[in-house]
Amino acid sequence: MLLDRLVRLILPRQDRFFVLLESLADGIVKGAAVFAELGTASGVAQFESIAGRLKPLETDADKICHEIYAELDTSFVTPIDREDVAHLTKALDDVIDGMEHAGAFAALYRFETLTEPMRQLIRITVKAVDELAKGAHHIRHFTNPDSIREATIAVHTLENEADVVYRKAIAALFSDGIDARELVRQKDMLFTLEDGIDRCEDAMDVIRSVIVKNG
């Protein structure tokens, strides 16, 4: 570990990894802007349109991930441990994958409109993505762990808020006596949205871990 740090100090910094990770984070924010439209969508056609616009953004993120992995394969020295770069890349990619997955579910299940708890989870996700992107842009400042403190706290707080919304919504589903098919449809959508917020928290935890480890 000490030798790795000495090598990084001697050789030029390889900012390309940071630029690519930041580009990936920016792509997630773009995805979240489209994802947010699920909360106000009305009618199957609108949900299909949103899902259709989320897919190419998810594909763009995959391309950045492949570029990062290619850089890892050809770089002798990386600014932070190469396994950390790979872990960060996967964690960030999981976030936009989750949003695309939720959009696809909304279209496949042919929702006419989402429930209020679902809309709340969407709003929470968009906020969490914004904080996550802030944290991702501080990865290049890994010598200053305090730089991500506010973003870390914010994402964890939002995830806790989402847990409350999700659990109340699930409890209501099983007490309202709704049709079994509708129950499954809503439960699956709620789970997918809640899982997306968990992915934001997981990615933020990876950012924090990497900064603490390499700082």
C-alpha positions as CSV (number, residue, x, y, z in Angstrom):
1,M,0.0,0.0,0.0
2,L,2.8,2.4,0.9
3,L,4.7,1.5,-2.3
4,D,1.6,2.2,-4.4
5,R,1.2,5.7,-2.9
6,L,4.9,6.5,-3.5
7,V,4.5,5.4,-7.1
8,R,1.5,7.6,-7.5
9,L,3.3,10.6,-6.1
10,I,6.3,10.0,-8.5
11,L,4.4,9.4,-11.7
12,P,2.0,11.9,-13.3
13,R,-1.6,11.8,-12.1
14,Q,-4.0,10.0,-14.4
15,D,-7.0,12.2,-14.3
16,R,-8.8,10.3,-17.0
17,F,-10.3,7.8,-14.5
18,F,-11.7,10.7,-12.5
19,V,-13.1,12.3,-15.7
20,L,-14.8,9.1,-16.7
21,L,-16.2,8.5,-13.3
22,E,-17.6,12.0,-13.2
23,S,-19.0,11.6,-16.7
24,L,-20.7,8.4,-15.4
25,A,-22.2,10.3,-12.5
26,D,-23.4,13.1,-14.8
27,G,-25.1,10.5,-16.9
28,I,-26.9,9.2,-13.9
29,V,-28.2,12.7,-13.2
30,K,-29.5,12.9,-16.8
31,G,-31.2,9.6,-16.3
32,A,-32.7,10.8,-13.0
33,A,-34.2,13.9,-14.8
34,V,-36.1,11.5,-17.2
35,F,-36.9,9.0,-14.4
36,A,-38.5,11.9,-12.4
37,E,-41.2,12.1,-15.1
38,L,-42.6,8.8,-14.0
39,G,-44.1,10.7,-11.0
40,T,-46.3,12.8,-13.2
41,A,-46.9,10.4,-16.1
42,S,-50.5,9.6,-17.1
43,G,-51.4,6.8,-19.4
44,V,-49.5,3.8,-20.8
45,A,-48.1,5.8,-23.7
46,Q,-46.3,8.2,-21.5
47,F,-44.8,5.5,-19.4
48,E,-43.6,3.7,-22.6
49,S,-42.1,7.0,-23.8
50,I,-40.2,7.5,-20.5
51,A,-38.9,3.9,-20.6
52,G,-37.8,4.4,-24.2
53,R,-35.8,7.5,-23.3
54,L,-34.2,5.9,-20.2
55,K,-32.8,2.9,-22.2
56,P,-30.3,4.9,-24.3
57,L,-29.1,6.8,-21.3
58,E,-28.5,3.4,-19.5
59,T,-26.7,2.3,-22.7
60,D,-24.5,5.4,-22.7
61,A,-23.6,4.6,-19.1
62,D,-22.6,1.1,-20.1
63,K,-20.3,2.5,-22.7
64,I,-18.5,4.7,-20.2
65,C,-18.2,1.7,-17.9
66,H,-16.6,-0.3,-20.7
67,E,-14.2,2.6,-21.4
68,I,-13.2,2.6,-17.7
69,Y,-12.6,-1.1,-17.7
70,A,-10.5,-0.8,-20.9
71,E,-8.4,1.9,-19.3
72,L,-7.9,-0.3,-16.3
73,D,-6.6,-3.1,-18.6
74,T,-4.1,-0.9,-20.2
75,S,-2.9,1.4,-17.4
76,F,0.1,0.5,-15.3
77,V,-0.6,3.0,-12.6
78,T,-4.0,4.2,-11.5
79,P,-4.7,7.2,-9.2
80,I,-6.5,5.0,-6.7
81,D,-6.4,1.2,-6.4
82,R,-7.7,-0.4,-9.6
83,E,-10.1,-2.7,-7.7
84,D,-11.6,0.5,-6.2
85,V,-12.0,2.0,-9.6
86,A,-13.8,-1.1,-10.8
87,H,-16.0,-1.3,-7.7
88,L,-16.9,2.4,-8.0
89,T,-17.8,1.9,-11.7
90,K,-20.1,-1.0,-11.0
91,A,-21.8,0.7,-8.1
92,L,-22.6,3.9,-10.1
93,D,-23.7,1.8,-13.1
94,D,-26.1,-0.1,-10.8
95,V,-27.9,3.2,-10.0
96,I,-28.9,4.0,-13.6
97,D,-29.6,0.4,-14.2
98,G,-32.1,0.5,-11.4
99,M,-33.9,3.6,-12.7
100,E,-34.1,2.1,-16.2
101,H,-35.4,-1.1,-14.7
102,A,-38.2,0.9,-12.8
103,G,-39.1,2.7,-16.0
104,A,-39.4,-0.6,-17.9
105,F,-41.5,-2.1,-15.2
106,A,-43.9,0.9,-15.2
107,A,-44.4,0.4,-19.0
108,L,-44.5,-3.4,-18.9
109,Y,-47.1,-3.4,-16.1
110,R,-49.1,-0.9,-18.1
111,F,-49.7,1.6,-15.3
112,E,-52.1,4.4,-16.1
113,T,-50.7,6.4,-13.1
114,L,-48.5,5.6,-10.1
115,T,-49.6,5.7,-6.5
116,E,-48.6,8.5,-4.2
117,P,-46.1,6.2,-2.3
118,M,-44.5,5.4,-5.7
119,R,-44.3,9.1,-6.6
120,Q,-42.7,9.8,-3.2
121,L,-40.1,7.1,-3.8
122,I,-39.3,8.6,-7.2
123,R,-38.8,12.0,-5.7
124,I,-36.5,10.6,-3.0
125,T,-34.5,8.7,-5.6
126,V,-33.9,11.9,-7.7
127,K,-32.7,13.7,-4.5
128,A,-30.4,10.8,-3.6
129,V,-28.9,10.7,-7.2
130,D,-28.2,14.4,-6.9
131,E,-26.3,13.9,-3.7
132,L,-24.6,10.8,-5.1
133,A,-23.3,12.8,-8.1
134,K,-21.9,15.4,-5.7
135,G,-20.0,12.7,-3.9
136,A,-18.7,11.2,-7.2
137,H,-17.3,14.6,-8.2
138,H,-15.3,14.6,-4.9
139,I,-13.6,11.2,-5.6
140,R,-10.6,13.1,-7.2
141,H,-10.2,14.8,-3.8
142,F,-9.7,11.5,-2.0
143,T,-7.2,13.1,0.4
144,N,-10.1,15.0,2.0
145,P,-12.7,12.6,3.5
146,D,-14.7,15.5,4.8
147,S,-15.5,16.6,1.3
148,I,-18.3,13.9,1.0
149,R,-19.6,14.1,4.6
150,E,-22.7,16.1,3.8
151,A,-23.6,14.0,0.7
152,T,-23.1,10.8,2.7
153,I,-25.4,11.9,5.4
154,A,-28.0,13.2,3.0
155,V,-28.1,9.9,1.0
156,H,-28.4,7.8,4.2
157,T,-31.2,10.1,5.5
158,L,-33.1,9.8,2.2
159,E,-32.7,6.0,2.2
160,N,-34.2,5.9,5.7
161,E,-37.1,8.1,4.5
162,A,-37.7,5.8,1.6
163,D,-37.8,2.7,3.9
164,V,-40.6,4.4,5.9
165,V,-42.6,5.1,2.7
166,Y,-42.1,1.7,1.3
167,R,-43.1,-0.2,4.5
168,K,-46.2,1.9,5.0
169,A,-47.2,1.3,1.4
170,I,-46.7,-2.4,1.6
171,A,-48.7,-2.6,4.8
172,A,-51.5,-0.7,3.2
173,L,-51.5,-3.1,0.2
174,F,-52.1,-6.1,2.4
175,S,-54.9,-4.4,4.4
176,D,-56.9,-2.8,1.6
177,G,-58.3,-6.0,0.1
178,I,-57.3,-5.2,-3.4
179,D,-57.4,-7.6,-6.4
180,A,-54.5,-10.1,-6.2
181,R,-53.1,-9.2,-9.6
182,E,-53.1,-5.5,-8.7
183,L,-51.5,-6.3,-5.4
184,V,-48.6,-8.1,-7.2
185,R,-48.3,-5.3,-9.7
186,Q,-48.0,-2.6,-7.1
187,K,-45.8,-4.6,-4.8
188,D,-43.3,-5.3,-7.5
189,M,-43.2,-1.6,-8.6
190,L,-42.7,-0.5,-5.0
191,F,-40.0,-3.0,-4.5
192,T,-38.2,-1.9,-7.7
193,L,-38.3,1.7,-6.7
194,E,-37.1,1.0,-3.2
195,D,-34.3,-1.1,-4.5
196,G,-33.2,1.8,-6.7
197,I,-32.8,4.0,-3.6
198,D,-30.8,1.2,-1.9
199,R,-28.5,1.3,-4.9
200,C,-27.9,4.9,-4.4
201,E,-26.9,4.3,-0.7
202,D,-24.7,1.4,-1.7
203,A,-22.9,3.5,-4.3
204,M,-22.4,6.3,-1.7
205,D,-21.0,3.8,0.7
206,V,-18.5,2.7,-1.9
207,I,-17.5,6.3,-2.6
208,R,-17.0,6.9,1.1
209,S,-15.0,3.6,1.6
210,V,-12.7,4.4,-1.4
211,I,-12.0,7.9,-0.2
212,V,-11.3,6.8,3.4
213,K,-9.1,3.9,2.1
214,N,-7.1,6.0,-0.3
215,G,-7.0,9.3,1.6
